[in-house]
Amino acid sequence: MGYNISPERMMCKKNVAVLVFGIHYGTSNQFGYEIIAGIQTAAIENNVGINIISVTEDQVNTGDYDHLIIDKNYEGIFFLGFRPHIDFIERNRGHNIPMVALDNYIENPLVARVGCDNADGITQAVKYLYAKGHRKIDFLGGEADSIVTIERKNAYADNLTALGIPVSESIIKYGHFSGKGIKRMVLDIAKENVTAIVCISDVLASNAIKELTKADYRVPQDISITGYDNLPISECCVPPLTTIYQNRLHIGKVAFFTMQQIKSGIQISSVQLHTRLVERGSVADINQH
């Protein structure tokens, strides 16, 4: 038809990039869905596009994702599911692209962290269980080297100590956020005669309930379970899961606003949102026992 699109017009469109690794986001049942929806909502309100880019494990380990980002005219970069590699940050210091790590932390002034207060969420869960009479409380985490696992495990241990409950390493288990291999861990925990398990995510908690039920343990009569995230799956568990709610839509929106502030010259280290406990049916009150 003889029409032309000039390179200048194409470069005028503002975009942000979301680099994703190890986080599912395709449906509303998955953790990353609402975070990305939050970023997208804020981006649309500001006439900014969003590109979601999956990175490989090798790229995560080496930081070799420059070709996905640099010279693409991105307004900002968001990292979901992994920490930005320090080499990548230093190589691109001169590009002045705001970087935001979602629910992850890196000690670098060029990167801001946005997420919910992990310590506050676990504190609510442990204190709730304690009020229900539980004194033998286990912790079931994700990967041991995950920032989220470390922060929530530390909060778990600190709260037990503050309540006068000895912290036993034998009932602290680490697995995978995907729930892989959880059967063995959960049954090992059950043999320790714990009365409750603090799970680091709803995926782990729902799988724990499933495996305990298969092994003829009753939830919550024999073992109480708490989750974290308040994913839609938490309402579908049998029994419905008591969990810690973090507003993932707000996390995404705040991440975008944080990126804008960094771009305007404001240096931000960390932004934390509040959490709240959602009480359902997976915790028993054993005060009368």
HUCORTA-V878975 format. One record per backbone hydrogen bond with DSSP energy under -1.0 kcal/mol. NH is the residue of the N-H (numbers start at 1). CO is the residue of the C=O. If there is no record, write none. Layout:
NH/CO
NH/CO
//
This chain:
10/6
11/7
16/49
17/76
18/51
19/78
20/53
21/80
30/27
32/24
33/30
36/32
37/33
38/34
39/35
40/36
41/37
42/38
43/39
44/40
45/41
47/44
48/43
49/14
51/16
53/18
55/20
60/56
61/57
62/58
63/59
65/63
68/65
69/66
70/66
72/69
75/15
77/98
78/17
79/100
80/19
89/85
90/86
91/87
92/88
93/90
95/92
96/93
100/77
101/112
102/79
103/114
108/106
111/108
112/99
113/269
114/101
115/271
117/273
118/116
121/117
122/118
123/119
124/120
125/121
126/122
127/123
128/124
129/125
130/126
131/127
132/128
133/130
134/129
138/196
139/171
140/198
141/173
146/143
150/146
151/147
152/148
153/149
154/150
155/151
156/152
157/153
158/154
159/155
160/156
161/157
162/158
163/159
164/161
165/160
171/168
172/169
173/139
175/141
179/176
182/179
186/182
187/183
188/184
189/185
190/186
191/187
192/189
193/190
195/136
196/136
197/224
198/138
199/226
200/140
202/228
205/201
206/202
207/203
208/204
209/205
210/206
211/207
212/208
213/209
214/210
215/211
216/213
217/212
222/218
223/218
224/195
225/282
226/197
227/242
229/244
234/231
235/232
241/234
243/278
245/276
248/246
251/247
252/248
253/249
254/250
255/251
256/252
257/253
258/254
259/255
260/256
261/257
262/258
263/259
264/260
265/262
266/261
271/113
273/115
276/245
278/243
281/240
286/132
289/286
//
